[in-house]
Amino acid sequence: MSSIGSPSSLSDAAAGTLELDKRMNRNGHTIEVHNIRKSFDGVSHVLDGVSAGFADDAITTVLGPSGTGKSVLLKHIVGLLEPDDGQVTVFGQNIWRISEADRYELRKRFGVLFQDGALFGSMNLYDNVAFPLRKHTDKSETKIREIVMSHLSEVGLEKATTKAPNEISGGMRKRAGFARALVMRPDVVLFDEPDSGLDPVRTKLLCQLITEVHKEHGGTYIVITHDIASARTLSDYIGLLWQGKLVHYGKAEEAFESDDPFVRQFLAGDATGPLGMD
């Protein structure tokens, strides 16, 4: 993968190049990770030389066994973890060559749906979804209400605005979290196992919702999951992590037709193959 070149700061972008910076970088990828390595004990690597480009206006799912570094990769992409080696490039910028203030501004262009929705228990659904707009913008309450209700309607929760998170189902909490992830009109949306804890029917419905919303808004969607059915429903591209390495990355149909023993075993859910219980 060729280098991106010298990074420019977000403050410079704000002076006149923001629209250009919002586009894909010149390699055609909104987000790229270049040979990143991460170890928490100084010995074993959770990520061991991972490189990939995540195409704009596409949904990429990253799969792999439990504990193989999927969520760690996500935290590197959003700038919550710094790699021991390698670089993360977002909108053409190496995010560890800009200031913390600029990284903070950059994160406003991300939406994140966490495993459990990560809603504030003391707020109703409306206030949860409105929270990013109230914190990061100077929009009027009238405009905020327009945006919030639009996204709550989009996820089918327009009649549940006054409900507290503990008064609704897990699937509804995830949908509310999805609405909150969208209110800042992000260029990138990250999903950390959105299907976790859901039954098969609600998992399918959530995946269909994610696909429909992506068709409406576009952008770079990266979904962390270990659910093969979700990957089949969602994916334009699939990456598979194993033992700290990205052992496969490409179009979804290529993954499901792969002859690689690990890829074939994992996507088929087969007990026979290189992946064992260890």
C-alpha positions as a printed Julia matrix, in Angstrom:
278×3 Matrix{Float64}:
   0.0     0.0    0.0
   1.48    3.32  -1.0
   1.97    6.08   1.56
  -0.51    8.9    1.94
   1.98   11.71   2.31
   2.41   14.38   4.97
  -0.63   14.83   7.2
  -2.31   18.18   7.55
  -4.01   19.26  10.76
  -7.76   19.65  11.14
  -7.23   23.29  12.05
  -5.66   23.81   8.62
  -8.56   21.96   7.05
 -10.98   24.28   8.79
  -9.21   27.21   7.16
 -10.2    26.11   3.7
  -9.69   22.43   2.87
 -12.37   20.73   4.99
 -14.46   19.61   2.04
 -11.43   18.1    0.32
 -10.37   16.47   3.58
 -13.8    14.91   3.96
 -13.33   12.99   0.73
 -11.55    9.71   0.37
  -7.78    9.97   0.45
  -6.01    9.59  -2.84
  -5.77    5.8   -2.55
  -9.56    5.68  -2.62
  -9.99    4.82   1.07
 -11.5     6.91   3.84
  -9.68    4.87   6.47
  -6.44    2.94   6.14
  -4.38    1.01   8.66
  -0.76    0.46   7.73
   1.13   -2.45   9.28
  -0.17   -1.72  12.77
   1.09   -3.71  15.74
  -0.22   -3.68  19.28
   0.89   -5.57  22.38
  -0.39   -5.09  25.92
   2.22   -7.28  27.61
   5.28   -6.53  25.48
   5.47  -10.12  24.29
   2.43  -11.29  22.33
   0.8    -9.09  19.7
  -2.96   -8.64  19.64
  -2.46   -6.99  16.25
   0.61   -8.09  14.33
   1.16   -6.14  11.12
  -2.45   -5.45  10.1
  -2.93   -3.45   6.9
  -6.21   -2.67   5.14
  -8.11    0.06   3.34
 -11.79    0.55   4.11
 -13.64    1.75   1.05
 -16.02    4.69   1.21
 -19.75    4.16   0.62
 -19.38    0.51   1.58
 -20.06   -1.77   4.54
 -17.06   -3.79   5.7
 -17.44   -6.48   8.32
 -14.44   -7.61  10.34
 -14.82  -11.13  11.67
 -12.71  -13.51  13.67
 -12.68  -15.74  16.75
 -13.25  -14.24  20.19
 -10.2   -12.43  21.56
  -8.53  -12.03  18.2
  -8.29   -8.22  18.25
 -11.42   -7.06  16.45
 -12.45   -4.47  19.03
  -8.8    -3.45  19.49
  -8.67   -2.68  15.77
 -11.81   -0.56  16.1
 -10.27    1.44  18.95
  -7.2     2.11  16.79
  -9.39    3.38  13.94
 -11.21    5.89  16.15
  -7.98    6.99  17.85
  -8.62    5.58  21.33
  -5.54    3.35  21.15
  -2.17    4.29  19.65
  -0.37    1.51  17.77
   3.06    0.39  18.96
   4.11    0.46  15.31
   2.49    1.41  12.01
  -0.03    4.14  11.35
  -3.73    4.82  11.08
  -4.76    7.19   8.3
  -8.19    8.82   8.4
  -9.26   11.3    5.71
  -5.67   11.41   4.5
  -4.17   12.19   7.94
  -1.99   10.09  10.2
  -4.06   10.52  13.34
  -1.04   10.24  15.64
   0.72   13.14  13.94
  -1.99   15.62  14.8
  -2.77   17.17  18.16
  -5.15   15.66  20.71
  -7.45   18.63  20.11
  -7.54   17.81  16.39
  -8.16   14.13  17.12
 -11.09   15.21  19.28
 -12.5    17.22  16.37
 -11.92   14.31  14.01
 -13.88   11.94  16.27
 -16.95   14.15  15.8
 -17.03   12.81  12.26
 -17.44    9.27  13.59
 -20.58    7.6   14.85
 -20.2     4.56  17.08
 -22.73    1.92  18.04
 -21.47   -0.01  21.06
 -22.45   -3.57  21.96
 -25.2    -2.63  24.42
 -26.11    0.74  22.91
 -24.22    2.55  25.72
 -27.19    4.75  26.54
 -27.24    7.02  29.58
 -29.53    5.37  32.12
 -30.58    8.7   33.61
 -31.86   10.04  30.26
 -34.86    9.06  28.16
 -34.33    7.99  24.55
 -34.92   11.47  23.16
 -32.3    13.07  25.39
 -29.84   10.24  24.72
 -30.08   10.8   20.99
 -29.97   14.59  21.38
 -26.88   14.47  23.61
 -24.17   14.74  20.88
 -25.94   17.68  19.25
 -26.28   19.55  22.54
 -22.67   18.88  23.48
 -20.93   19.48  20.16
 -23.09   22.01  18.28
 -24.85   25.3   18.9
 -28.06   24.24  17.15
 -31.36   25.48  18.56
 -33.63   23.06  20.4
 -36.07   23.34  17.51
 -33.43   22.17  15.03
 -32.2    19.49  17.45
 -35.75   18.16  17.79
 -36.11   18.01  14.01
 -32.87   16.0   13.65
 -33.52   13.71  16.62
 -37.08   12.86  15.61
 -35.97   12.21  12.05
 -33.46    9.59  13.17
 -35.71    8.08  15.83
 -38.36    7.67  13.14
 -35.77    6.14  10.86
 -35.11    3.38  13.4
 -38.78    2.97  14.37
 -38.62    4.59  17.81
 -40.55    7.81  17.28
 -43.21    6.67  19.77
 -40.7     5.71  22.48
 -39.04    9.08  23.07
 -39.93    9.28  26.76
 -38.88    5.73  27.59
 -35.83    5.14  29.77
 -33.23    2.6   28.59
 -34.25    0.14  31.31
 -37.86    0.24  30.09
 -37.13   -1.08  26.6
 -35.73   -4.24  25.02
 -32.12   -4.83  24.07
 -32.99   -4.5   20.4
 -34.63   -1.14  20.99
 -31.59    0.07  22.94
 -29.38   -0.84  19.99
 -31.68    1.0   17.6
 -31.6     4.06  19.86
 -27.8     3.83  19.95
 -27.79    3.65  16.15
 -29.96    6.78  15.94
 -27.56    8.59  18.29
 -24.61    7.48  16.14
 -26.21    9.17  13.12
 -27.25   12.58  14.48
 -23.91   14.29  13.77
 -24.12   13.15  10.12
 -20.87   11.17  10.43
 -18.66   10.21   7.53
 -17.8     6.95   9.31
 -19.97    4.7   11.48
 -18.38    1.95  13.58
 -20.36   -0.96  15.02
 -18.92   -3.08  17.84
 -20.82   -6.38  17.64
 -24.26   -4.81  17.1
 -25.82   -8.31  16.99
 -24.51   -9.3   20.44
 -27.29  -10.49  22.74
 -30.02  -10.42  20.11
 -32.12  -13.36  18.97
 -31.8   -14.42  15.29
 -34.92  -12.57  14.15
 -33.98   -9.25  15.76
 -30.41   -9.7   14.53
 -31.72  -10.03  10.98
 -33.99   -7.0   11.39
 -31.16   -4.87  12.79
 -28.88   -5.89   9.91
 -31.59   -4.95   7.42
 -31.98   -1.58   9.16
 -28.23   -0.92   8.99
 -28.26   -1.77   5.27
 -31.24    0.47   4.56
 -29.8     3.42   6.48
 -26.48    3.01   4.68
 -28.22    3.09   1.32
 -29.91    6.34   2.38
 -26.9     8.14   3.86
 -23.81    6.43   2.45
 -20.48    6.61   4.21
 -17.93    4.17   5.52
 -19.47    1.53   7.8
 -17.21   -0.9    9.66
 -18.95   -3.69  11.56
 -17.21   -5.9   14.1
 -18.95   -9.24  14.48
 -18.47  -12.96  14.77
 -21.93  -13.73  13.4
 -21.73  -15.25   9.92
 -25.39  -14.59   9.1
 -24.88  -10.89   9.88
 -21.83  -10.82   7.64
 -23.79  -12.36   4.77
 -26.57   -9.79   5.16
 -24.41   -6.69   5.59
 -21.11   -7.07   3.82
 -19.74   -5.41   0.74
 -16.28   -6.38   2.01
 -15.09   -8.87   4.61
 -11.9    -8.97   6.65
 -10.94  -11.91   8.87
  -8.59  -11.52  11.81
  -6.78  -14.49  13.32
  -3.78  -14.66  15.6
  -3.16  -10.93  15.18
  -3.1   -11.08  11.38
  -5.6   -10.04   8.75
  -5.67  -13.38   6.97
  -8.26  -12.31   4.4
  -9.59   -9.01   3.1
 -11.7    -8.55  -0.01
 -15.18   -8.52  -1.48
 -17.74  -10.52   0.45
 -18.37  -13.03  -2.31
 -14.64  -13.75  -2.52
 -14.53  -14.57   1.19
 -17.38  -17.05   1.0
 -15.74  -18.72  -2.02
 -12.24  -18.79  -0.49
 -10.12  -21.96  -0.48
  -8.08  -20.79   2.51
  -8.53  -23.45   5.24
  -9.14  -20.98   8.08
 -11.44  -18.71   6.06
 -13.44  -21.68   4.8
 -13.71  -23.23   8.27
 -14.7   -20.01  10.06
 -17.31  -18.88   7.53
 -18.81  -22.38   7.41
 -18.78  -22.74  11.2
 -17.05  -26.09  10.79
 -15.4   -27.88  13.73
 -12.77  -29.34  11.39
  -9.87  -27.1   10.41
  -6.97  -25.06  11.79
  -9.1   -23.18  14.35
  -9.46  -25.11  17.59
 -10.49  -24.4   21.18
  -7.15  -22.83  22.15
